[in-house]
Amino acid sequence: MDTKQEKQHGRRRMFRLAGIGAALGALGAGFAWRAHAHGPGFGHGPIDPARMEEHIDRMLKHLYVEIDATEEQKAKIAPIVKDAARELAPLRGKMGEARQQGIAILTAPQVDRGALEQLRADKVATADGVSRRITQALADLAEVLTPDQRQHLAKLAERRHRWRG
C-alpha cells in the first residue's frame, strides 16, 4: 500500500470507529435516561422484594389519603397492586438482559439482522405482557373505586402529566 492508500484506510477506520462509538454512546445515553426516569434503586439490577414492598406501601398510603379510601377499599386495593408488582418484577431483569443482548448484537463484527429482529419481537411480546397485566390491575382497581374517586384520580393524573411534560 502506498501512503495515499494508507491514509484513506486510516480515515475509513477512524470514521467507522467513530460511528460505532457514536451509536454506542447514543444507546448508553438512552439507557441511562430510562434508568434515571425510574428513580434511584429502580433503574439498575434486580429489585429487592422488601424494598419494593416498602415502596408500594408508601405509594398506597398516599393514594388512600388522596381518594379518601375506606378500610374495605384498602383491603382490596393493596393485594391488586402488590400482586401485579410481584408478577411484573421479574420482567425487569429480562429487559436488562435484552439490552445487553442488543449491545452484543450491534457491536459484533457482523450484525446479525435475524437475531436483532428476534430480540425486537421478544421485547414487543414482553411489553405486551406488561401492558396486559397493568390493564388487568387497572380494571380491577376501577371496580373497587367509586366513580368520584376515579374522576379525582384522573384529574391528578392529568395534572401530573402536564407537570412532567
N, C-alpha and C positions, 0 to 999 in steps of 0.2 A: 504494500500500500504506500502511495506517495503521501506527502504531507497534507495536501489538499483533501484527499480522501479520509485521512486520519482525523482531520479537523471536523469534517462533515459527520463522520461516525461518532466522534465525541459529542458533537452538538445534538445529534439524534438521541444518543444515550442520555444526555443531560435532560432533554425535553421529555423523554419517556419517564425517567425517574421523577422529574418534577410533576408530571401528570399523575403518576401513581401516588406521589406524596400529597398532592392537592386532593385527590379522591379520598385517600385515607384520612386526611385532615378534615374534610367535609363530613365523612362518616363519623369520625370521632367527635366532632362538634355537635352533630345531630344526636348522637348517643348521650353525650354529656348534658345537652339541653333537656332531653327526655328524662334522664335520671334526676336532674335538678328540679324538674317540674313536679316530680313525685315527692319531693321533700326529703329532709335528712333521714337516713336509715331506710328509706323506701325505694332508693334508686339503685342499690348495689346488693348483690348476693341474696341469699335466702332470707326470708322474713322470719324472725324469731316468733314462734307462736304466742308466747306470753306477752311479748311487746305488741303484737298485732291485737291481742285481746284487750290490752290496756288502751290502745289507740281507739278501738271500736267502742269501748265503754265510755271514754271521754266524748267521742263524737255523739253517741246516743244520748248522753246526759244533756248535751246542748240541744239536740233535736227534741227531746222530751219537753224541755223548757219552752222552746220556740213554738211548738204546736200545742202546748198545754195537754200533754198526753195523760190519759187515765192509767191507773195501775193495770187494768185489764189490757190496754193497748201496749203498755211497756212489756208485759209478759209475752205478747205475741210478736212485737217488733224485734226484740233482741235476738230470738232464735232465727228469724228470717235473715237478718243482716249477718249474724255470725256464721250461719251455715253457708251462705253464699261466699263469704270471705274465705272460709276454710276450703271450700271447693275450688276457688279461683287461685289461691296462694301458690299451689304447685305449678301453675301455668306460667308464673312469673319467671321461674328458673328455666322453663322451656323456652321462653322468649329470649332470655340471656344466651342460652346455648345457640339459638338460631342466629343471633347477632354474630357470635364467634364463627359459626359455620359460614355466614355470609362474607365475613372478612377473609376467612381462609380461601373461599372460592375466588373472591375478587383479587386476591394477592398472589394466587398461584401463577406459575409461568404461563399456563394456558387456562383461560377462563372456560369452565365447563358450563355452557348455557343450559344444558339439561338439568344439572344439579342446582343451578341458580333458580330455574323455573320451578323445580320441585320444592325448593326452600320457600319460594314465594307462595306457592299453593298451600304448603303446610302452615305458613304464618296466617294466611287468609282463613284457613279452616280453624285454626286456634282462635283467631279474633272472632270468628262467627260463633264458636262455642262460648266465648266470654260474653259476647253480646246477648246470646240466648239466655245465659244464666242470669245476667244482670236484668234483662227484661222480665224474666220469671220473678225475680226478687222484687222488682218494682211493682209488678202486678199484685203480688202477694201483699206488699205494703199498702198499696192503694185500697185493697179490700179491708184493711184494718183501720185506715184513717177515715175521718168524716169528709164530706165534700168541702167544708170550710177549711179543714186542716190541709187538704190537698191544694186548695186555692192559695192559702198562706204560703205553703212551701214553693208553689210555682212563682209567686211574687219574689220570694227570697232568692230563688234560683235565677230569676231574670236580673235582679239587682247584682248578684254575684257575677253573672255572665257579662254584664255591662262593665263592671269594675275590672275584670280580667281582660277585657278587650275582645 
